[in-house]
Amino acid sequence: MIRLIIALFTLATLIGCTSSADLKEPPADLGNFRLGHNVVVASKMRKAGLSRDATQEEWVASLTGAIDERFGRYEGDRLYHIGVSVEGFSIAPAGVPLLVSPKSILLIRATVWDDQLGRKLNEEAKQFTVFESLSEETVVGSGLTQTKEEQMQNLSRNAAKMIQTWMLEHPEWFPGIGSGKTPMAPATAKAAEAAAVSAPAVEG
C-alpha cells in the first residue's frame, strides 16, 4: 500500500497540463486558416453501459464550444469548415477509486472542408478515440472528483486538440504555413472580437 501511495504521489508530480493549457499561447501555425462553419452532430451517438447520461444537445454544445475556443483564434483569409460527428461516449460515474474506477472516453469522426476549393479535404472521416486528460483528479476517477459538465469539457477540449494535431500533420491543406504570418494570440483575438461585435458575419 505504501508503494502504491508513493507511486501515485510521484505520478501526480509528473502529470502535465491539460490539453487547454496551450490556449494561453499563440496558436500553432495553420497558414491562412480561418474557421468557417463549426458543425457538430450527435444523432448517431451511443452511450456505453457504465456511463453518466448526456444528451445530444449537451455534446453538441460542449464540442462546438471547444472547437470555437481552439480554432476561433486564427485570423487567416481562407475559410475552412470543421464537421464532427459524435459516435459514442462513456462518462465515468462515481466508482471505487483506484481499483475499478472507470475512465471517460469519447469517440468522434471529423471532416475538414476547404471553402475555396468547395470540397472536403479528407475523403473518409477521421476517427478519434479521445480520453480524459490525466490529472490529480482523474487519476482516482473523474466520476468521483468532477461534475458531468467538467468531464465533458475535458473530453471536448481534448477532442479539439486532437483534431488540430491531425490537421497539422497535413500542411498541404493549408497554404501559408511557414510564411512568417503570426497567428492571432488569445489577447489579440479577444480584442478583435470585441471590436467586431457589430460587424456583419462572414458567410462561407
C-alpha positions, -999 to +999 in steps of 0.1 A: +000+000+000+028+024+009+044+017-025+011+024-042+007+057-024+043+067-033+037+057-069+006+078-071+023+108-055+051+105-080+026+103-108+008+134-096+040+154-096+047+143-132+013+150-146+013+176-173-011+203-181-044+195-197-050+200-234-063+235-228-030+248-213-016+258-248-046+280-254-028+307-234-001+307-261-003+318-298-020+291-318+001+266-339+008+276-375-021+267-399-012+292-425-041+312-438-067+293-418-098+309-405-127+289-390-158+290-411-187+267-401-183+246-370-208+218-373-213+191-346-239+164-348-247+137-323-277+119-338-258+085-341-241+085-308-242+056-284-237+055-247-217+028-230-235+008-204-215+022-175-218+059-181-234+091-169-262+103-191-256+131-216-280+144-243-272+151-279-277+188-272-252+187-244-225+171-266-231+195-295-228+225-272-197+211-254-178+202-286-189+233-305-176+254-277-142+236-275-137+238-313-146+275-313-122+281-283-093+265-302-098+274-338-116+307-335-083+323-326-070+322-362-072+353-384-063+339-418-081+349-450-091+313-462-122+297-447-122+261-436-152+243-422-150+216-395-176+189-392-177+165-362-200+135-356-202+121-321-202+083-324-201+072-288-191+081-253-186+069-217-186+095-189-172+079-158-197+077-130-187+076-093-169+043-086-144+027-064-112+048-065-080+033-080-093-002-083-123-003-106-129+034-113-139+037-150-124+064-173-142+087-196-139+082-234-153+099-264-155+086-300-158+111-328-154+114-366-141+146-381-140+162-416-124+194-428-138+213-458-119+239-478-144+266-487-123+280-516-120+246-532-156+237-524-148+202-512-137+182-482-100+176-477-103+141-462-123+117-483-130+095-453-139+109-420-111+107-395-119+088-364-106+097-330-107+079-297-105+106-270-095+100-234-098+124-205-066+143-195-046+128-167-046+149-136-047+146-099-085+144-102-088+119-130-061+095-117-085+084-089-116+085-112-131+117-127-165+104-117-156+110-081-139+144-084-156+161-114-191+170-125-205+157-157-201+191-173-164+192-163-158+157-177-175+166-210-154+198-212-123+178-206-131+154-234-143+181-258-111+201-253-090+170-259-110+162-290-104+197-304-067+194-296-065+160-314-083+175-344-057+203-345-028+179-342-042+159-371-046+190-392-010+200-385+000+167-400-014+179-434+004+211-442-006+206-478-041+216-468-031+250-455-013+274-478+008+299-460+023+277-433+058+289-426+052+322-443+060+341-411+025+353-406+018+354-369-014+337-358-037+356-336-027+354-300-055+349-274-054+385-261-055+399-296-083+376-306-104+389-277-098+425-285-107+419-322-138+400-312-150+429-290-143+454-318-163+433-343-194+428-323-214+450-347-197+438-379-216+416-404-209+378-402-186+361-427-205+338-450-190+306-461 
